[in-house]
Amino acid sequence: MRRIALLAAALAFMAGCGDTEEEAATPAGVKAALEARLVDRHLSFEWVYCLRTKLEFEGHDIVRCNVNFGEPHIVIYCAVLDNGTLITNRERPAIRCGRDAA
């Protein structure tokens, strides 16, 4: 049931792709795109929390997302939206969130 809700949220996000790039680059937009990718890849996760950083990559705001894969196993993703396409530090290692103060 949770997966269906996530897919619905991702589809709703994609339907709004006519928005300006700045509006689409919110932490909520990156979270929806990242959750959709994780679901599409059949990865099991507990939650995703995203927040804006003060950094940019090629003119796009970088958003940091913490993904809890359980037990807890939290993975950090640094991501941008480029014309509605999610790009993370996994595809482009040059995308950095900055120092982790934790």
Beta strands, then each sheet from edge to edge (+ up, - down):
strand 1: 47-57
strand 2: 60-68
strand 3: 74-82
strand 4: 85-88
sheet 1: 1+ 2- 3+ 4-
end
